Amino acid sequence: MGRERKFVLSSMAVASIFVLSSAGGCGSGEDDEHLGKSAQALGGDGGDGGSISTQLPAVADTYVEKDTPQSNYGGLTVLSVQASGNHRTLVRFDSSAIAKLVDGTTTVKVTISSNGNNWGQSGKPISIHRVKKAWTELGATWKCAIDTNTTNTTRDCSDATQWEMDSTDDSSGESAFVQTPTATATITNNESGVVTFDVTSDVALWRSGAAPNYGFLIKKVDEGPAGRIEFASRETSTPPLLVGPCNDATAMASAMPPTAARPKAALPTLRPTPVPTRVVRRRRACRAARA
């Protein structure tokens, strides 16, 4: 007989499977702006006690350009940051999903789709900033946070729906973003892969209610010298991600079925081993001789 192999899943392992496949928990959130998708979390072991590392894809992203101040690029597959034309990228993540994050390092990750390789010998920095006004993916332009008609060359916004990308005054009500960078990253020639920004401080403000979540802006620190980089937008398979720790206790409790409701493992069906015909005949002959 062959050896019987037994595989035992601990209750914690089973719980982990339920947590990571649960539709609820850390990553469930509001629908994104125009694709009708829900923000979802991709779970993994964060190694931080009872938390898991959660990846929240962007629910809105676009870029704005000074040279064409009334244009909107919310439907494109790229997010542009460059000196020529002063391209700046906007990205936002789901507020209800962010509220489920817990204390710990939180980062924004963007994937490079194209590099202009014009960053000089030692590279140049780009920066990420907290946005101060509400904007929409299909309405954001250089002049407007929400432009009601991006097909013309006029500024179709006012008051709460307009902003000044050129403003350097944080006290101004029309300033689009906080001037002091939340974090920076240096881009070099031939660089590829993922660029990461530590945005823990901004996410903490959103979670505490000290500031509203209007997302982030990414730009060159010095927009004078050359430098062009493009990131994959959420219209691709590698969207911008907000990565942070999430307390999985609630998700685990709701995902795990009650003990009484768990189905019992089915026992294997036992079938009798067939006896060869010649053995049967031999046994019959022996019984006849004894009789």
SVG drawing of the C-alpha trace seen along z (x, -y; Angstrom):
<svg xmlns="http://www.w3.org/2000/svg" viewBox="-24 -84 51 118">
<polyline fill="none" stroke="black" stroke-width="0.4" points="0.0,0.0 1.2,-3.5 1.7,-6.0 -1.2,-8.2 -0.3,-11.9 -2.2,-14.2 -2.4,-18.0 -3.6,-20.1 -4.6,-23.7 -4.4,-25.7 -7.3,-27.9 -5.1,-31.0 -4.2,-29.9 -7.8,-29.3 -8.6,-32.7 -6.0,-34.4 -7.4,-32.9 -10.9,-34.2 -9.5,-37.7 -7.6,-38.1 -10.5,-36.9 -13.1,-38.8 -15.0,-41.4 -15.3,-43.6 -12.6,-44.6 -9.8,-47.1 -10.2,-47.8 -13.9,-48.1 -14.9,-51.6 -16.8,-53.9 -17.0,-53.5 -14.4,-55.4 -15.3,-58.4 -16.1,-57.2 -15.2,-53.6 -17.7,-52.2 -15.0,-50.1 -14.8,-49.7 -11.6,-50.4 -10.2,-47.1 -7.4,-46.0 -4.8,-43.5 -3.8,-41.9 -0.5,-40.6 1.2,-40.0 2.4,-43.3 4.3,-41.8 2.9,-44.4 1.0,-42.4 -2.7,-42.3 -2.4,-44.4 -2.0,-43.5 -0.4,-45.6 -3.2,-46.9 -2.9,-48.3 -5.6,-50.8 -5.7,-51.7 -6.4,-55.3 -10.1,-56.2 -9.2,-59.4 -6.1,-60.6 -5.1,-63.0 -2.5,-65.6 -2.6,-69.3 -0.5,-71.4 0.3,-75.1 0.8,-75.5 -2.8,-74.3 -4.5,-75.5 -8.1,-74.5 -7.2,-70.9 -8.1,-67.8 -6.3,-64.5 -8.4,-62.3 -9.1,-59.5 -5.5,-58.9 -3.3,-55.9 -0.4,-58.1 0.3,-60.7 2.8,-63.2 5.4,-65.1 7.8,-67.3 9.4,-70.7 8.3,-71.7 4.7,-72.9 4.8,-72.4 3.0,-69.0 1.8,-68.1 0.0,-64.9 -3.0,-64.6 -4.1,-61.4 -6.7,-60.6 -7.6,-57.5 -10.8,-56.4 -11.7,-58.2 -13.7,-55.4 -10.9,-52.9 -8.3,-55.3 -10.4,-55.6 -9.8,-51.8 -6.0,-52.2 -4.2,-52.1 -1.0,-53.9 2.1,-53.0 4.1,-53.9 1.9,-54.7 3.2,-55.2 2.1,-56.2 3.6,-54.0 3.5,-55.0 4.9,-52.9 7.1,-54.5 5.7,-53.9 8.1,-56.3 11.3,-58.1 12.6,-61.0 16.2,-60.2 16.9,-64.0 17.5,-64.2 21.2,-65.0 24.2,-63.1 22.9,-62.8 19.2,-63.0 16.6,-65.6 14.0,-65.4 10.2,-65.3 7.9,-66.0 4.5,-65.0 2.2,-67.5 -1.2,-67.4 -3.9,-69.0 -6.1,-71.6 -9.2,-71.8 -11.7,-69.2 -11.2,-68.3 -12.6,-65.8 -10.8,-63.4 -12.6,-64.7 -12.8,-68.3 -9.4,-69.2 -7.3,-71.6 -4.5,-74.1 -7.0,-76.8 -9.9,-74.9 -10.3,-72.2 -13.6,-71.4 -14.1,-72.8 -17.7,-72.3 -16.6,-72.4 -13.0,-71.2 -13.7,-71.3 -13.4,-75.0 -10.6,-77.5 -12.3,-79.4 -12.2,-79.1 -15.5,-77.4 -15.2,-77.5 -15.4,-80.0 -14.9,-80.3 -14.8,-76.8 -14.3,-75.1 -11.3,-77.2 -7.7,-77.1 -4.4,-78.8 -1.6,-76.3 0.9,-79.2 0.1,-80.4 2.9,-79.9 0.9,-81.4 -0.4,-78.6 -2.8,-81.1 -4.5,-81.8 -7.9,-80.3 -7.2,-79.5 -3.9,-77.8 -4.2,-74.3 -1.7,-72.5 0.5,-72.7 3.7,-74.3 6.0,-72.3 6.5,-68.8 5.3,-65.8 8.1,-63.8 10.5,-63.8 12.2,-61.2 15.1,-61.5 14.5,-60.5 17.6,-59.4 18.2,-58.5 17.1,-55.0 15.2,-54.6 12.2,-52.2 9.9,-50.4 8.1,-52.0 8.7,-55.3 7.7,-55.5 6.7,-58.5 6.2,-58.3 2.9,-60.1 2.3,-58.9 1.8,-62.4 -0.8,-63.4 -2.8,-60.2 -2.7,-60.7 -4.3,-64.1 -7.1,-62.6 -7.7,-59.8 -8.0,-62.2 -10.3,-64.6 -7.8,-67.4 -7.8,-67.9 -10.0,-66.7 -8.8,-64.1 -8.3,-65.8 -5.5,-63.6 -1.9,-64.4 -0.1,-66.4 3.2,-65.3 5.6,-67.8 9.2,-68.5 10.8,-70.3 12.5,-72.7 10.4,-73.0 13.0,-75.1 15.6,-72.4 14.7,-69.6 13.2,-66.4 10.2,-64.2 8.7,-61.2 5.3,-59.5 3.6,-57.1 0.9,-54.6 -2.6,-55.9 -5.5,-53.9 -6.7,-53.1 -3.9,-50.5 -3.1,-47.3 -0.5,-49.1 -2.5,-52.0 -1.1,-54.4 -1.4,-52.7 -1.7,-53.8 0.0,-51.2 -0.5,-51.1 -1.3,-48.9 -4.9,-47.9 -6.3,-46.3 -7.6,-42.9 -9.4,-41.9 -12.9,-43.1 -12.4,-41.6 -11.3,-38.3 -14.3,-38.1 -16.8,-38.8 -15.1,-36.6 -14.8,-33.5 -18.0,-31.4 -19.3,-30.2 -17.9,-26.9 -21.3,-25.2 -21.8,-26.3 -18.4,-25.1 -19.0,-22.0 -17.5,-18.8 -14.9,-17.2 -16.4,-14.4 -15.1,-10.9 -13.7,-8.9 -16.0,-6.2 -14.6,-2.7 -14.9,-0.1 -14.2,3.6 -11.1,4.9 -12.1,7.4 -10.8,11.0 -9.3,12.6 -11.5,15.3 -8.8,18.0 -8.6,17.4 -12.4,17.8 -12.3,21.2 -9.4,22.4 -11.4,21.5 -14.5,23.3 -12.5,26.5 -11.0,26.6 -14.4,26.2 -15.8,29.1 -12.9,31.4 -13.4,30.7 -17.1,31.5"/>
</svg>
